[in-house]
């Protein structure tokens, strides 16, 4: 007897499911190798964009949007929260065997990050009907900035910085700020730097993680006001880049 998903899920769905699996592996690896965990989260972000491109060429399924949100919870809510918890607790020397105020604070902020990421994903699915922008920072972007920051080395030296970043994202993910979808050209540039940050994170003084971090922060801080699109309706390529099924 074959599993229920045979004949019901497509290639794009397989990529989405792989994204969720990468999130789990990142959680496990975070307690052993924090930089490898960050690279796995960045790889999951690539898979999140790739599934939309695959859906464009091979078709999507009715289960696709649901799988996408579930996978994002694993890779861009839980995994980055665990990443932040490990970095902050290690950096501050938090005793994990005793309940202390510092442990409670770190745990609360990271748990709030998960809660707000889940809320953001639900709000996106239910209410974000505009084709050319989304409200609140994308969970993928938040996870990418955190992963790039860790690969760049900054949060490891200053755990309070990653705590502040995590806390800020708790609001920004559910804020009403409108973030425009990237044009295909800009998303391609971002994707190349993203891939290089994963493949050669230590090249030339961590150039690519720093570049990815800079681009991510620039988009977060400036795009709601200064990013210009020639039209309000994205092409199928643009929709695929943002991780949507362009056949819908």
Secondary structure, 3 states (H helix, E strand, C coil): CCCCCCCCCCHHHHHHHHHHHHHHHHHHHHCCCHHHHHHHHHHHHHHHHHHHHHHHHHCCCCCHHHHHHHHHHHHHHHHHHHHHHHHHHHHHCCCCCCCCHHHHHHHHHHHHHHHHHHHHHHHHHHHCCCCCEEECCCHHHHHHHHHHHHHHCHHHHCHHHHHHHHHHHHHHCCCCCEEECCCHHHHHHHHHHHHHHHHCCCCCCCHHHHHHHHHHHHHHHHHHHHCCCCCCCCCHHHHHHCCCCCCC
